[in-house]
């Protein structure tokens, strides 16, 4: 029932080690997750630079703070989808910061944000929090820049379309498997 993206990405790693001892397969998958767990640190550093331009030490301290959270370290060394969910939600935050400070919002940025949202939806249900946060950011952007509601609605549609194209096949599969009452297979 878990969203499939992490497991689809990890499958080639496992396939490369099939036939080896299980302990080696486990280590390979854990190393894969560790590498995925490095991505949020890079994104967090970039987010720090976006929040505090020119303050590299502050951005590095922000990334180091994330890296040194014991549970983050533990989760990043386990075979699970948490590290990828953190990486993608952090990337959404960074893209929101870089995109929604502009007016008008470039269409390709909205598409990229929609793709990231779709990837979040395919990674872990806790990453679904990105959807209302992005919608809130769009509404606040519209209010700040006095964008007509029609323009905000068009921006929302521009990012919803790629997200839906990525997410709907999996939800369709879940509806066929679990029925209308449980589309997430919970």
C-alpha positions in Angstrom: 0.0 0.0 0.0 3.0 2.3 0.3 3.4 4.8 -2.6 5.9 3.2 -5.0 8.5 5.7 -6.1 11.2 4.8 -3.5 10.8 1.1 -4.2 10.9 1.6 -7.9 14.1 3.5 -7.6 15.6 1.0 -5.2 14.7 -2.1 -7.3 17.7 -1.7 -9.7 20.0 -1.6 -6.7 18.5 -4.8 -5.3 18.6 -6.4 -8.8 22.3 -5.6 -9.1 23.0 -7.6 -5.9 20.6 -10.5 -6.4 22.5 -13.8 -5.9 24.8 -12.2 -3.3 24.3 -12.8 0.5 21.3 -11.1 1.9 23.5 -9.1 4.2 25.2 -7.6 1.1 21.8 -6.8 -0.5 20.7 -5.1 2.7 23.9 -3.0 2.9 23.5 -2.0 -0.8 19.9 -0.8 -0.2 20.9 1.0 3.0 23.8 2.7 1.1 21.3 3.7 -1.6 19.1 5.3 1.1 22.1 7.1 2.7 22.8 8.6 -0.7 19.2 9.7 -1.1 19.4 11.1 2.4 22.3 13.4 1.3 20.0 15.2 -1.2 17.9 17.0 1.5 21.1 18.4 3.0 22.1 20.0 -0.3 18.6 21.3 -0.7 18.6 22.6 2.8 21.8 24.4 2.2 20.3 26.0 -0.9 17.2 26.9 1.0 19.4 28.6 3.6 21.1 30.6 0.9 17.7 31.6 -0.4 16.6 32.7 3.0 19.9 34.4 3.8 21.7 35.4 0.6 25.5 35.6 0.9 25.4 34.0 4.4 27.0 30.6 3.5 28.0 29.8 7.1 24.4 30.2 8.2 23.1 28.1 5.3 25.8 25.4 6.2 24.7 25.5 9.8 21.1 24.9 8.8 22.1 21.9 6.7 24.3 20.6 9.5 21.4 21.0 12.0 19.3 18.7 9.8 22.2 16.2 9.3 22.8 16.0 13.0 19.2 15.2 14.1 19.6 11.7 15.4 16.3 10.4 13.9 17.1 11.9 10.5 20.4 10.0 10.6 18.7 6.8 11.6 16.0 7.1 9.0 18.5 7.9 6.3 20.4 4.6 7.1 17.3 2.4 6.9 15.6 0.8 3.9 12.5 3.0 3.7 10.9 5.8 1.7 11.4 8.5 4.4 14.7 9.9 3.1 13.2 10.3 -0.4 10.1 12.0 1.0 12.3 14.4 2.9 14.3 15.1 -0.2 11.3 15.8 -2.3 9.4 17.9 0.3 12.6 20.0 0.8 12.9 20.4 -3.0 9.3 21.6 -3.1 10.1 24.2 -0.3 13.1 25.4 -2.2 11.2 25.7 -5.5 8.3 27.5 -3.8 10.9 30.0 -2.3 12.5 30.5 -5.7 9.3 30.6 -7.8 6.7 32.4 -5.8 8.9 35.4 -5.1 8.4 36.3 -8.8 5.5 37.8 -10.5 4.3 36.6 -12.9 5.3 33.1 -12.1 7.1 31.4 -15.0 5.0 28.6 -16.5 8.0 26.2 -16.5 8.5 26.7 -12.8 4.9 25.9 -12.2 5.3 22.7 -14.2 8.5 21.8 -12.3 6.6 22.4 -9.0 3.8 20.2 -10.3 6.2 17.4 -11.2 7.8 17.6 -7.7 4.3 17.5 -6.1 3.5 14.4 -8.1 6.7 12.8 -7.1 5.9 13.6 -3.4 2.5 12.0 -3.9 4.2 8.9 -5.2 6.7 8.7 -2.4 5.0 8.7 1.0 1.6 9.8 2.3 3.2 12.1 4.9 4.6 14.1 1.9 1.0 14.9 0.9 1.3 18.0 3.3 3.1 19.7 0.4 -0.1 20.0 -1.6 -2.0 22.3 0.8 1.2 24.2 1.6 1.8 24.9 -2.1 -1.8 25.9 -2.6 -1.5 28.3 0.4 1.7 29.7 -1.1 0.0 30.3 -4.4 -2.9 32.1 -2.7 -0.5 34.2 -0.6 1.5 35.0 -3.8 -1.7 36.1 -5.5 -2.7 38.3 -2.6 0.8 39.8 -2.3 1.1 40.6 -6.0 -2.6 41.5 -6.4 -3.0 38.8 -9.0 -6.6 38.3 -10.1 -8.1 35.1 -8.8 -8.3 33.8 -12.4 -4.5 34.1 -12.6 -4.0 32.2 -9.4 -6.4 29.5 -10.5 -4.5 29.2 -13.8 -1.3 28.9 -11.9 -2.8 26.2 -9.7 -4.0 24.3 -12.7 -0.6 24.6 -14.4 1.0 22.8 -11.4 -1.9 20.4 -10.7 -1.9 18.9 -14.2 1.6 17.4 -14.0 1.1 16.3 -10.4 -2.2 14.6 -11.4 -0.7 12.9 -14.4 2.0 11.3 -12.2 -0.3 10.4 -9.3 -3.6 9.3 -10.8 -2.3 6.0 -12.3 -1.2 4.9 -8.8 -4.5 6.0 -7.3 -6.4 4.3 -10.1 -4.5 1.1 -9.2 -5.4 1.5 -5.6 -9.1 2.1 -6.3 -9.1 -1.1 -8.4 -7.3 -3.0 -5.6 -8.8 -1.5 -2.4 -12.1 0.1 -3.6 -13.5 3.5 -3.3 -13.5 3.6 0.5 -9.7 3.3 0.8 -7.9 4.9 -2.2 -4.6 5.1 -0.3 -4.7 1.4 0.8 -4.5 2.4 4.4 
